[in-house]
Amino acid sequence: MNVSPAPLPLRDALMLFERTRMRTDALVAPLTPEDTMLQSMEDASPAKWHLAHTTWFFEEFILKPRQPGYVSPDNRFAFLFNSYYTQAGPRHARDRRGLVSRPGGEAVRAYRAHVEDALATLMSAGRDDGDEIAALVELGCHHEMQHQELLVTDLLHGLSFNPLLPVYKDPEPLPVTTEVTQSYTRHQGGLVDIGHGGPGFAYDCEGPRHKIFLRAYDIGTRPVTNRDWIAFMEDGGYADPRHWLMEGHDVALREGWEHPLYWWQTDGEWWTYTLRGPQPVALEAPVVHVSYYEADAFARWAGARLPTEAEHEVAFRDHAISGNLMGDAGATGALRPLPGDGVWGDVWEWTASDFAPYPGFQAPEGALGEYNGKFMVNQRVLRGGSCATPRDQMRPTYRTFFYPHQRWQMMGLRLAKDV
């Protein structure tokens, strides 16, 4: 992880902290105690664990080193709610987080309140290291924003196994829309600068800013839609190995993939399970919950390819951060992709780029340096944010990354072509 070279003023950092914690509270407000315990696979974590882990982060990296006399409500929380920071000590097995029924929900909420109060006291103490504390608080808020996205996507995966297909957020009708033809914008390429290099927060993996050469390319003006995807399915795209990487085709056969995650067909109509319950597939909305393997196969079938992350960044970095993203504070947003041709939000877009270090990258010292650098292998970069990404977190250089077989996140794609 990285700390901004120009951190927020302490007062602004406290406001960001309060806004971020309010959003988390709003996300868990509809949940039953049983909902908060769901863990449907190793990749996902229970909502209760997300609440506690993001609290542990502020306690472990800010309060314990900097607040003399700080006492945790329970020292065992450091073992239960550490994720993978090996330098911070031992931790509970990731695939068994859903078995931790105690501490219960009330104890976790009390833990959150305890840390929030202690942090507010620390930040109002007029300390000489106020800038450093503000930078770490800003970092902790961005960390919590990542877990807000994970909280709702992990929850969706867990709820999808309930035959009652419960509703997390009240359904709302989508606007009536017409088909938007796929079109492209041309970019001349050349020697360009990419990566974070200015003021404001960014993770360490977004820099250093560096030069890269791009050939001229075209990039789609909208993400691939459900209508596009159904055409791919009806043309036998899943069964035709000509479109697939060998490893991807093997995974698709082994997992029985014939459509995006959460889809099924009834009386000739495609349906999908969403955080708003069962919904007819919206034809003009971006397709979501597809793996890198599926995205790459679709692009080949369509006579195109996936853009590189540099192509994506250069094409869209001058577009204002506006779109279907998670809202501020108590406003959680639509939490599903919406029809349209926006750049930011709706779905994370797979790129053709490996998650690898930029030239000159060095992970920070200490446990905080473990967040990104040690995951720079066998994963692919996605760009653009999703309907579950907090607006506060988005910037043109933001890189998220997942393994190519994973589908439970809000993952989609945008096409590119060589000129």
GISULPE-V600774 format. One record per pair of residues at least 4 apart in sequence whose ideal C-beta (glycine too) atoms are under 8 Angstrom apart, sorted by the first residue. I is the first residue (numbers start at 1). J is the second residue. Records with the same first field share a line. If there is no record, write none. Layout:
BEGIN
I->J + J
END
This chain:
BEGIN
1->139 + 143 + 203 + 204 + 364 + 368 + 369 + 371 + 372
2->139 + 201 + 202 + 203 + 204 + 206 + 207 + 364
3->7 + 135 + 136 + 138 + 139 + 364
4->8 + 135 + 138 + 199 + 200 + 201 + 202
5->199
6->199 + 200
7->13 + 131 + 132 + 134 + 135 + 138
8->12 + 13 + 16 + 134 + 135 + 137 + 138 + 201
9->13 + 134
10->14 + 123 + 130 + 131 + 133 + 134
11->15
12->16 + 134
13->17 + 123 + 133 + 134 + 135 + 137 + 138 + 141
14->18 + 120 + 123 + 137
15->19
16->20 + 137 + 138 + 141 + 392
17->21 + 116 + 119 + 137 + 140 + 141
18->22
19->23 + 328 + 329 + 392
20->24 + 141 + 144 + 145 + 148 + 390 + 392
21->25 + 112 + 116 + 144
22->26 + 329 + 330
23->27 + 145 + 148 + 326 + 327 + 328 + 329 + 330 + 331 + 332 + 390
24->28 + 50 + 51 + 54 + 144 + 147 + 148 + 151
25->29 + 330
26->329 + 330 + 331 + 332
27->148 + 151 + 152 + 332
28->36 + 47 + 51 + 151
30->168 + 169
31->35 + 36 + 47 + 155 + 168
32->36
33->37 + 104 + 105
34->38
35->47 + 155 + 158 + 159
36->46 + 47 + 48 + 51 + 105
37->46 + 48 + 98 + 101
38->44 + 46 + 47 + 98 + 154 + 155 + 158 + 159
39->44 + 45 + 46 + 49 + 95 + 97 + 98 + 99 + 154 + 158
40->44 + 154 + 157 + 158 + 160 + 161
41->157 + 408
42->94 + 95
43->406 + 408
44->150 + 153 + 154 + 157 + 158 + 408
45->49 + 50 + 53 + 94 + 97 + 98 + 150 + 154
46->50 + 97 + 98 + 100 + 154 + 158
47->51 + 151 + 154 + 155
48->52 + 100 + 105 + 108
49->53 + 81 + 97 + 98 + 100
50->54 + 147 + 148 + 150 + 151 + 154
51->55 + 108 + 109 + 112
52->56 + 77 + 80 + 81 + 103 + 108 + 111 + 112
53->57 + 81 + 82 + 83 + 147
54->58 + 140 + 143 + 144 + 147
55->59 + 81 + 108 + 111 + 112 + 115
56->60 + 77 + 78 + 81 + 82
57->61 + 140 + 143 + 144
58->62 + 63 + 115 + 119 + 137 + 140
59->63 + 64 + 70 + 72 + 77 + 115 + 118
60->64 + 78 + 82 + 85 + 88
61->65 + 136 + 140 + 367 + 368
62->66 + 67 + 119 + 122 + 133 + 136 + 137 + 140
63->67 + 70 + 115 + 118 + 119 + 122
64->70 + 72
66->122 + 127 + 129 + 133
67->118 + 121 + 122
70->118
72->77 + 78 + 114
73->77 + 107 + 110 + 111 + 114
74->103 + 107 + 111
76->80
77->81 + 103 + 111
78->82 + 88 + 89
79->89 + 90 + 91 + 92
80->91 + 92 + 100 + 103
81->92
82->88 + 89 + 90 + 91 + 92
83->91 + 94
84->91 + 94 + 370
85->89 + 91 + 367 + 368 + 370
86->367 + 370
87->366 + 367 + 370
88->367
92->96 + 97 + 100
93->97
96->100
102->107
103->107 + 108 + 111
104->108
105->109
106->110
107->111
108->112
109->113
110->114
111->115
112->116
113->117
114->118
115->119
116->120
117->121
118->122
119->123 + 137
120->124
121->125
122->127 + 133
123->130 + 133 + 134 + 137
126->130
127->133
129->133
130->134
131->135
132->136
133->137
134->138
135->139
136->140
137->141
138->142 + 201
139->143 + 201 + 368
140->144
141->145 + 392
142->146 + 201 + 203 + 393
143->147 + 371
144->148
145->149 + 389 + 390 + 392 + 393
146->150 + 393
147->151
148->152 + 326 + 388 + 390
149->153 + 326 + 386 + 388 + 389 + 390 + 409 + 410
150->154
151->155
152->156 + 168 + 275 + 335 + 388
153->157 + 388 + 408 + 409 + 410
154->158 + 408
155->159 + 168 + 275
156->160 + 168 + 262 + 273 + 274 + 275 + 408
157->161 + 408
159->165 + 166 + 168 + 273
160->165 + 262 + 273
162->166
165->273 + 277 + 278
166->277
167->171 + 276 + 277
168->275 + 276 + 277 + 335
169->275 + 276 + 332 + 335
170->276
171->276 + 277 + 279
172->276 + 334
174->282 + 285 + 338 + 339
175->339
177->284 + 339 + 340
178->284
179->227 + 283 + 284
180->222 + 225 + 284 + 339 + 340 + 341
182->220 + 221 + 222 + 224 + 228 + 415
183->220 + 221 + 222
184->218 + 219 + 220 + 221 + 415 + 417
185->218 + 219 + 221 + 315
186->216 + 217 + 218 + 419
187->214 + 216 + 217 + 218 + 219 + 311 + 314 + 315
188->216
189->213 + 214 + 215 + 216 + 217
190->213 + 214
191->211 + 212 + 213
192->211 + 212 + 213 + 214 + 310 + 314
193->197 + 209 + 210 + 211 + 212
194->209 + 210 + 212 + 309 + 310 + 313 + 314 + 397
195->206 + 207 + 208 + 209 + 210 + 358 + 397
196->200 + 202 + 206 + 207 + 209 + 395 + 397
197->207 + 208 + 209
200->395
201->395
202->206 + 207 + 395 + 397 + 398
203->371 + 372 + 398 + 399
204->361 + 363 + 364 + 369 + 371 + 372 + 373
205->355 + 357 + 358 + 361 + 372 + 373 + 376 + 399
206->395 + 397 + 398 + 399
207->358 + 361 + 397
208->358 + 359 + 360 + 361
210->358 + 359 + 360
212->310
214->308 + 310 + 311 + 314
215->418 + 419
216->418 + 419
217->307 + 311 + 416 + 417 + 418 + 419
218->416 + 417 + 418 + 419
219->307 + 311 + 312 + 315 + 414 + 415 + 416 + 417
220->224 + 304 + 414 + 415 + 416
221->341
222->286 + 340 + 341 + 342 + 414
223->286 + 287 + 346 + 347 + 349 + 412 + 413 + 414
224->228 + 229 + 286 + 287 + 295 + 298 + 302 + 412 + 413 + 414 + 415
225->229 + 283 + 284 + 285 + 286 + 287 + 339
226->230 + 270 + 281 + 282 + 283 + 284 + 285 + 286 + 287
227->231 + 283 + 284
228->232 + 287 + 298 + 302
229->233 + 260 + 287 + 290 + 298
230->234 + 270 + 281 + 283
231->235
232->237 + 238 + 298 + 301 + 302
233->237 + 238 + 258 + 259
235->240 + 301
236->240
237->243 + 297 + 298 + 301
238->252 + 257 + 258 + 259 + 297
240->244 + 301
241->246 + 249
242->300
243->297 + 298 + 300 + 301
244->248 + 249 + 252 + 293 + 296 + 297 + 300
245->249 + 293 + 296 + 297
246->250
247->251 + 293 + 404
248->252 + 291 + 292 + 293 + 294 + 296 + 297 + 404 + 405
249->253 + 293 + 297
250->254
251->255 + 257 + 291 + 293 + 405
252->256 + 257 + 293 + 294
253->257
255->405
257->291 + 294
259->263 + 264 + 265 + 270
260->272 + 287 + 288 + 289 + 290 + 294 + 407
261->289 + 290 + 407 + 408
262->272 + 273 + 274 + 289
263->270 + 271 + 272 + 281
264->270 + 271 + 272
265->269 + 270 + 271
266->271
269->280 + 281
270->280 + 281
271->278 + 279 + 280 + 281
272->278 + 279 + 280 + 281
273->277 + 278 + 279
274->278 + 279 + 335 + 336
275->335 + 336
276->335 + 336
279->336
281->285
282->337 + 338 + 339
284->339
285->336 + 337 + 338 + 339 + 346
286->337 + 346 + 347 + 412
287->337 + 347 + 412 + 413
288->336 + 337 + 346 + 347 + 386 + 410 + 411 + 412
289->407 + 408 + 409 + 410 + 411
290->294 + 295 + 298 + 407 + 411 + 412 + 413
291->295 + 404 + 405 + 406 + 407 + 411
292->296 + 350 + 380 + 402 + 404 + 405 + 411
293->297 + 404 + 405
294->298 + 407
295->299 + 306 + 350 + 411 + 412 + 413
296->300 + 306 + 350 + 352
297->301
298->302 + 413
299->304 + 305 + 306 + 413 + 415
300->304 + 305
302->415
303->417
304->415 + 416 + 417
305->352 + 415 + 416 + 417 + 418
306->350 + 351 + 352 + 413 + 414 + 415 + 416
307->311 + 312 + 315 + 349 + 351 + 352 + 414 + 415 + 416
308->312 + 351 + 352 + 353 + 416
309->313 + 351 + 353 + 381 + 383 + 399
310->314 + 353
311->315 + 351 + 416
312->316 + 349 + 351 + 383 + 384 + 414
313->317 + 383 + 396 + 397
316->343 + 344 + 384 + 396
317->396 + 397
319->343 + 344 + 396
321->325 + 344 + 391 + 394 + 395 + 396
322->342 + 344
323->342 + 343 + 344 + 345 + 346 + 385
324->333 + 334 + 337 + 338 + 340 + 342 + 345 + 346 + 387
325->333 + 344 + 345 + 385 + 386 + 387 + 389 + 390 + 391 + 394
326->332 + 333 + 335 + 387 + 388 + 389 + 390 + 391
327->331 + 332 + 333 + 391
328->390 + 391 + 392
333->387
334->338 + 387
335->387 + 388
336->387
337->346 + 347 + 386 + 387 + 410 + 412
338->346 + 387
340->346
342->346
343->384
344->384 + 385 + 394
345->384 + 385 + 386 + 387 + 389 + 394
346->384 + 386 + 387 + 410 + 412
347->384 + 386 + 387 + 410 + 411 + 412 + 413
348->382 + 383 + 384 + 385 + 386 + 389 + 400 + 409 + 410 + 411 + 412
349->382 + 383 + 384 + 412 + 413 + 414
350->380 + 382 + 411 + 412 + 413
351->380 + 381 + 382 + 383
352->380
353->380 + 381
354->379 + 380 + 381
355->375 + 376 + 377 + 379 + 380 + 381 + 399 + 401
356->376
357->361 + 373 + 376
361->373
363->369 + 370 + 372 + 373 + 374
364->368 + 369
365->369
369->373
370->374
372->376
375->379 + 401
378->403
379->401 + 402 + 403 + 404
380->401 + 402 + 403 + 404
381->399 + 400 + 401
382->399 + 400 + 401 + 402 + 411
383->398 + 399 + 400
384->414
385->389 + 393 + 394 + 398
386->409 + 410 + 411
387->410
388->410
389->393 + 394 + 410
390->394
393->398
394->398
402->406 + 409 + 411
406->411
407->411
END
